[in-house]
Amino acid sequence: MKTISQEAAMRLVAEGAALSPAARHELQQQRLHELVDYVRNHSPYLAELYADLPADYTLADLPPTDKATMLEHYNDWVTDRELTLDRVMQYVNRPVSDTSLLLGKYTALCTSGSTGTPLPMVRDDYHNKIHEAMLAQRLFFVDNPELLDPTRHKVASIIHTSPAASSYNSYLRMIARYPQITDNILVISVLENIDETVRKLNAFQPELISGYASSLLLLAVEKENGHLDIPVKLITNSAELLTKEAYDRIHAAFQCPVLNNYCMTEGGEIAMTHGSHDLYLNDDWIIVEPMEEGAYITDLTNYVQPIIRYYVNDRVRITPSRVEGLRSKVKGQEGSPSTLNPQPSTFNLPILEISGRTFETFTLCGQTFTMVSIVTKAEVWEGLLQWQVVQTTPETMEVRGVCAPDADPHQVLGSLAAQLQVYFRQNGCPAAVFTYSLEPLLFNARGGKIPRYINRQ
């Protein structure tokens, strides 16, 4: 197991953000070789996969990997011979009151399963401390970092309240470990009626709110309409794509920082906001390779369950930083690790732009289409804030959505359904029928995300 002190992790993260792109790339390649050389000596499966690498190998020489392959070869993929898929899954599914470490030294969690079979991920001390340092220095650099302390401030989270959802499971374990903070944390299900959500928030009076972009956008509308009166000073988004339009509206409604973190169970903290809507890629620790369909992710911090050129179906683009010379604040109380770099450092990370998941395919009237045929219309439909299509028969689709407060949902959803019906009938589906429903959007059963397409045939 690779370990690091918290002090060293904070120092390395602070130094990395200030490097020039060329220097950071050189450091990235050095860390890549250290990781690959380690796994070739400790992972039987990856040692075989990398057996024919040239002596001067580059990232492009490494074969891509994916979740299905990792699950199939899990016991030989991990670098600790004591770890097995059964043992890790047993640990992940342990009672929430059990706050022990896996084998006394690892943490582990499970992917939501939104794209198939859940994948357990084991993380070592090195991964955890580096990623904690990135959160502390690059995301939570707000003027009042004490807002993040639930022992002193009230925090509300709007999430999917299923024990299978990793965020809710983490909440249950935190409460079990620190019962003294129970009164300062409010968890509300994303399935809750908006009026009831507003009532609970007004009664609780949180200073920090975390949740999915769709939920935060609804709260912004309620704030604009004068229904929501809370002293919120910080808002954090997770799990869902936060568009610039949604960011601007949420920020304008609440007049407080809105933080956004692009992360995943496999790769950890990949990119995060730092004083604006832009997501800054932590490319000194995470390598992202944009592909035509999806991307490859390499986490240079995980030595126990390596993620190297691992395929994800997020569509991304990388551009140079637009804020050369932005100063990174490293905040903390006297004597805490976050004071180890008291001098501000230049923040010079590239920007990661996310356009969402690669487009799913669906079959309507015996014809196969990609979701782009619906996305290009629904994403710009006037009065529509959030949308979803539910396929109920081989010929029938149902449109659902969240509409702007001044819009008539019957008109907005009905007109979109009519337009989609015309489109598909003109493109090989003469029997296609599109209806609409005012029923709530459907969430992923495990992860709490809102899929654009749901097959309910």
C-alpha positions in Angstrom: 0.0 0.0 0.0 1.3 3.5 -0.9 1.0 6.0 1.9 1.7 9.7 2.3 1.5 12.2 5.1 -1.3 14.8 5.1 1.4 17.5 5.1 3.1 16.1 2.1 -0.2 15.7 0.2 -1.1 19.4 0.8 2.3 20.5 -0.3 2.3 18.5 -3.6 -1.2 19.7 -4.5 -0.3 23.3 -3.8 2.8 23.0 -6.0 1.1 21.3 -8.9 -1.5 24.0 -9.4 1.2 26.6 -9.9 3.3 24.7 -12.5 3.4 25.6 -16.1 1.5 23.3 -18.4 4.8 21.8 -19.7 6.2 21.3 -16.2 3.0 19.7 -15.0 2.9 17.4 -18.1 6.5 16.2 -17.2 5.4 15.6 -13.6 2.3 13.8 -14.8 4.4 11.4 -17.0 6.8 10.7 -14.1 3.9 9.8 -11.9 2.4 7.6 -14.7 5.6 5.6 -15.0 5.8 5.2 -11.2 2.2 3.9 -11.2 2.6 1.5 -14.1 5.9 0.1 -12.9 4.3 -0.6 -9.5 1.2 -2.4 -10.9 3.4 -4.5 -13.2 5.0 -5.9 -10.1 1.9 -6.3 -8.0 -1.1 -6.9 -10.3 -1.0 -10.3 -12.1 -3.6 -9.2 -14.7 -2.0 -5.9 -15.5 1.4 -7.4 -15.5 0.3 -9.7 -18.3 -1.6 -6.8 -20.1 1.6 -4.7 -20.0 4.0 -7.5 -20.7 5.0 -6.2 -24.2 5.4 -2.5 -23.4 8.5 -0.9 -24.9 11.1 0.3 -22.4 10.3 4.0 -23.2 6.5 3.5 -23.2 4.1 6.4 -23.4 0.5 6.7 -22.3 -0.7 5.8 -25.8 1.2 2.4 -25.6 -1.0 1.3 -22.6 -4.1 -0.7 -23.6 -7.4 0.8 -22.7 -9.4 -0.8 -19.9 -13.1 -0.8 -18.9 -15.4 -1.8 -16.1 -16.5 -5.2 -17.5 -12.9 -6.3 -17.9 -12.0 -5.1 -14.4 -15.0 -7.0 -12.9 -14.1 -10.2 -14.8 -10.5 -10.1 -13.6 -11.0 -8.3 -10.3 -9.0 -10.6 -8.0 -5.9 -10.4 -10.2 -6.4 -6.8 -11.1 -6.0 -5.4 -7.5 -2.4 -5.1 -6.2 -3.1 -6.5 -2.7 -3.4 -10.3 -2.8 -5.6 -10.2 0.3 -8.3 -8.4 -1.7 -11.0 -10.3 -3.5 -14.2 -9.2 -5.2 -16.3 -11.1 -2.6 -14.4 -9.6 0.3 -14.7 -6.1 -1.0 -18.4 -6.4 -1.7 -19.0 -7.8 1.7 -17.2 -4.8 3.2 -19.2 -2.3 1.0 -22.5 -3.9 2.1 -21.6 -4.0 5.8 -24.0 -2.4 8.3 -23.8 1.4 8.4 -22.8 1.3 12.0 -19.5 -0.4 11.0 -17.0 2.3 10.5 -13.9 0.1 10.3 -11.4 0.1 7.4 -11.2 -2.7 4.9 -8.3 -5.0 6.0 -7.6 -2.2 8.5 -6.1 0.1 5.9 -8.4 0.8 2.9 -11.7 2.6 2.2 -14.1 1.2 -0.3 -17.3 2.3 -2.0 -19.4 1.2 -5.0 -20.4 2.8 -8.2 -24.1 3.6 -8.6 -24.7 1.0 -11.3 -26.4 3.6 -13.5 -24.7 2.1 -16.5 -24.9 -1.6 -15.5 -23.4 -3.8 -12.8 -22.1 -1.9 -9.8 -18.3 -1.8 -9.4 -16.6 -1.7 -6.0 -13.6 0.6 -5.7 -10.9 0.3 -3.1 -8.9 3.4 -2.3 -5.6 3.5 -0.4 -4.1 6.1 1.9 -2.2 7.8 -0.9 -5.4 8.3 -3.0 -7.5 9.5 -0.1 -5.1 12.1 1.1 -4.2 13.5 -2.3 -7.9 13.8 -3.2 -8.7 15.3 0.2 -6.0 17.9 -0.4 -7.4 18.8 -3.9 -10.8 19.3 -2.4 -9.5 21.5 0.4 -7.2 23.7 -1.8 -8.9 23.7 -5.2 -12.6 23.5 -4.5 -13.3 24.6 -0.9 -11.2 27.8 -1.0 -14.2 29.9 0.0 -13.9 32.9 2.3 -15.5 31.1 5.2 -14.3 27.4 5.2 -16.0 26.8 8.6 -19.3 26.5 6.7 -18.2 23.0 5.8 -18.1 22.0 9.4 -21.4 20.4 10.4 -20.6 20.7 14.1 -20.9 24.5 13.8 -23.2 25.1 10.8 -26.4 23.6 9.4 -26.1 21.6 6.2 -29.0 20.4 4.0 -28.6 17.7 1.3 -31.1 16.9 -1.4 -30.1 13.5 -2.6 -31.5 10.0 -3.5 -32.3 8.5 -0.1 -31.7 4.9 -1.0 -29.2 2.9 1.0 -27.8 1.7 -2.4 -26.9 5.3 -3.3 -23.3 6.0 -2.3 -24.0 9.6 -1.2 -26.8 8.5 1.2 -24.8 5.5 2.4 -21.9 7.9 3.2 -24.3 10.1 5.1 -25.6 7.2 7.2 -22.1 6.1 8.0 -21.1 9.6 9.0 -24.1 9.9 11.3 -23.2 6.5 12.9 -19.6 7.7 13.5 -20.5 11.3 14.6 -24.0 11.2 16.2 -23.4 14.6 17.7 -23.9 16.3 14.3 -27.3 14.7 13.6 -29.2 17.9 14.5 -27.2 20.0 12.1 -27.7 17.8 9.0 -31.0 17.6 7.0 -31.4 15.1 4.2 -34.3 15.5 1.8 -35.2 13.0 -0.9 -35.0 14.2 -4.4 -38.4 12.6 -4.9 -40.0 15.0 -2.3 -42.6 17.4 -3.5 -41.1 20.8 -4.1 -43.5 22.5 -1.7 -42.6 20.1 1.1 -38.9 20.5 0.3 -39.3 24.3 0.6 -41.2 23.9 3.9 -38.5 21.7 5.4 -35.7 24.0 4.3 -37.5 27.1 5.7 -37.9 25.4 9.0 -34.3 24.1 9.1 -32.6 27.3 8.0 -29.4 25.7 6.4 -26.3 27.7 5.7 -25.0 25.2 3.2 -27.0 23.2 0.6 -25.7 20.3 -1.5 -27.7 18.5 -4.2 -28.1 17.6 -7.8 -28.3 20.5 -10.4 -31.9 19.8 -11.2 -32.9 20.2 -7.6 -30.8 23.3 -7.0 -32.4 24.9 -10.1 -35.9 24.3 -8.7 -34.8 25.9 -5.4 -33.5 28.9 -7.3 -36.9 29.3 -8.9 -38.6 29.1 -5.4 -36.2 31.7 -4.1 -36.9 34.0 -7.0 -40.7 33.6 -6.3 -40.2 34.5 -2.6 -41.2 31.1 -1.3 -37.7 30.1 0.0 -36.2 32.2 2.8 -33.0 30.6 4.1 -29.6 32.0 5.2 -27.6 29.9 2.7 -24.0 31.0 2.2 -22.7 28.2 0.1 -24.1 25.8 -2.5 -22.5 22.6 -3.9 -23.5 20.6 -6.9 -22.8 16.9 -7.5 -23.7 14.0 -9.7 -25.4 16.0 -12.5 -24.1 18.2 -15.1 -24.4 21.9 -14.1 -24.7 24.0 -17.2 -23.6 27.6 -17.2 -27.2 28.8 -17.5 -28.2 26.8 -14.4 -25.0 28.0 -12.6 -25.8 31.6 -13.3 -29.4 31.4 -12.3 -28.6 29.6 -9.0 -25.8 32.1 -8.2 -28.1 35.1 -9.0 -30.9 33.7 -6.9 -28.9 33.0 -3.7 -26.0 35.5 -4.1 -23.5 33.0 -2.7 -20.7 30.8 -4.1 -21.8 27.8 -6.1 -19.3 25.0 -6.1 -19.2 22.2 -8.7 -17.1 19.0 -8.5 -16.8 16.6 -11.4 -16.0 13.4 -9.8 -16.6 9.7 -10.2 -16.2 6.6 -7.9 -13.5 5.2 -10.2 -11.4 8.3 -10.8 -12.1 10.5 -7.7 -11.9 14.3 -8.0 -11.3 14.9 -11.6 -12.2 18.6 -12.1 -13.7 21.3 -9.9 -14.7 25.0 -10.0 -12.4 27.6 -8.5 -14.3 30.9 -8.3 -16.3 30.6 -11.5 -18.5 28.2 -13.5 -15.4 26.7 -15.2 -14.3 23.2 -14.2 -10.5 23.1 -13.7 -8.9 19.7 -14.5 -6.6 18.3 -11.9 -4.2 17.0 -14.6 -1.2 16.7 -12.3 -3.0 13.8 -10.7 -5.7 12.8 -13.2 -5.2 12.2 -16.9 -8.3 12.7 -19.1 -8.1 11.7 -22.8 -11.0 13.0 -24.8 -12.2 10.5 -27.4 -14.8 10.8 -30.2 -17.1 8.7 -28.1 -16.3 9.1 -24.4 -13.0 9.5 -22.7 -10.2 7.5 -21.0 -9.4 8.3 -17.3 -6.2 7.6 -15.5 -6.0 8.1 -11.8 -2.3 8.6 -10.8 -3.1 8.3 -7.1 -4.7 4.8 -6.8 -2.1 2.1 -6.3 -4.4 -0.6 -4.9 -7.1 -0.8 -7.6 -5.5 0.9 -10.6 -7.5 3.0 -13.0 -5.4 3.4 -16.1 -6.9 4.4 -19.5 -10.3 3.4 -18.1 -13.2 4.1 -20.5 -16.1 6.3 -19.4 -18.9 7.5 -21.6 -18.7 11.1 -20.7 -18.0 13.5 -23.6 -15.4 16.1 -22.7 -13.1 18.7 -24.1 -10.0 20.2 -22.6 -9.0 23.9 -23.2 -6.2 26.1 -21.7 -6.9 28.0 -18.5 -8.8 31.3 -19.1 -7.5 32.8 -15.8 -3.7 32.8 -16.0 -2.5 34.0 -12.7 -5.6 33.4 -10.6 -4.5 33.2 -7.0 -5.4 30.0 -5.1 -6.4 30.5 -1.5 -5.3 27.9 1.0 -7.4 28.4 4.1 -7.4 26.7 7.5 -7.3 27.2 11.2 -4.0 27.7 13.0 -2.0 24.5 13.1 -4.2 22.6 10.6 -2.6 21.0 7.5 -4.2 23.5 5.2 -1.9 26.2 6.6 1.2 24.4 5.3 1.3 26.5 2.2 0.6 30.0 3.7 1.7 31.9 0.5 -1.0 32.0 -2.3 0.1 30.0 -5.4 -0.7 30.7 -9.0 -3.6 28.6 -10.2 -2.9 27.5 -13.7 -4.9 24.3 -14.5 -6.7 23.6 -17.8 -10.5 23.7 -18.2 -12.5 20.6 -18.7 -15.7 21.1 -20.6 -18.4 18.3 -20.3 -21.2 17.9 -22.7 -22.7 15.0 -20.9 -22.9 11.3 -21.5 -22.4 9.8 -24.9 -25.8 9.5 -26.6 -27.7 6.3 -25.8 -29.5 4.5 -28.5 -33.2 3.4 -28.4 -35.5 1.5 -30.8 -38.8 3.1 -31.9 -41.1 1.3 -34.4 -38.3 -1.1 -35.2 -35.8 1.7 -36.1 -32.7 2.5 -34.0 -32.0 6.2 -33.1 -29.5 7.9 -30.8 -30.7 10.3 -28.1 -29.2 13.2 -30.1 -32.4 13.2 -32.1 -34.3 14.2 -29.0 -31.6 16.2 -27.2 -31.2 18.7 -30.0 -34.8 19.7 -29.6 -35.5 19.3 -25.9 -32.4 21.1 -24.7 -33.5 24.4 -26.3 -37.3 24.1 -25.8 -38.7 27.3 -24.4 -39.9 27.1 -20.8 -38.3 23.6 -20.2 -35.8 23.4 -17.4 -35.4 19.7 -17.1 -36.7 16.9 -19.3 -37.0 13.1 -19.8 -38.5 10.7 -22.2 -40.0 7.4 -21.1 -40.6 4.6 -23.6 -43.8 2.7 -22.7 -44.3 0.5 -25.8 -42.3 -0.2 -29.0 -44.2 2.7 -30.7 -44.9 5.1 -27.7 -42.8 7.7 -25.9 -43.9 9.8 -22.9 -42.4 13.3 -22.3 -41.9 14.5 -18.7 -40.3 17.6 -17.5 -39.8 20.5 -15.1 -41.0 23.8 -16.5 -40.2 27.4 -15.7 -42.6 28.9 -13.0 -44.2 31.3 -15.5 -44.8 28.5 -18.1 -47.8 26.3 -18.7 -46.5 22.7 -18.4 -49.4 21.4 -20.5 -48.4 23.8 -23.3 -44.6 23.3 -23.0 -44.6 19.5 -22.7 -47.5 19.0 -25.1 -45.9 21.1 -27.8 -42.6 19.2 -27.4 -44.3 15.9 -27.6 -46.2 17.0 -30.7 -42.9 18.2 -32.4 -41.1 14.9 -31.6 -44.0 12.9 -33.0 -43.9 14.8 -36.2 -40.1 14.4 -36.4 -40.1 10.6 -35.9 -43.1 10.1 -38.2 -41.2 11.9 -40.9 -38.1 9.7 -40.2 -39.2 6.2 -40.6 -41.7 5.8 -37.7 -45.2 6.5 -39.1 -46.8 4.7 -36.1 -44.8 6.7 -33.5 -46.9 8.2 -30.7 -45.6 10.9 -28.3 -47.6 11.8 -25.3 -46.7 13.9 -22.2 -47.2 13.5 -18.5 -47.1 15.8 -15.5 -45.8 13.0 -13.3 -42.4 13.6 -11.6 -39.2 12.8 -13.4 -37.8 9.3 -12.7 -34.5 8.9 -11.0 -31.9 6.2 -11.3 -32.7 3.5 -8.7 -29.2 3.5 -7.2 -27.4 6.8 -8.0 -30.2 9.3 -7.9 -29.4 10.8 -11.3 -32.1 11.7 -13.8 -31.6 9.6 -17.0 -32.7 11.4 -20.2 -34.1 8.1 -21.5 -35.9 5.4 -19.6 -37.2 2.1 -21.1 -40.4 1.0 -19.4 -41.6 -1.4 -22.0 
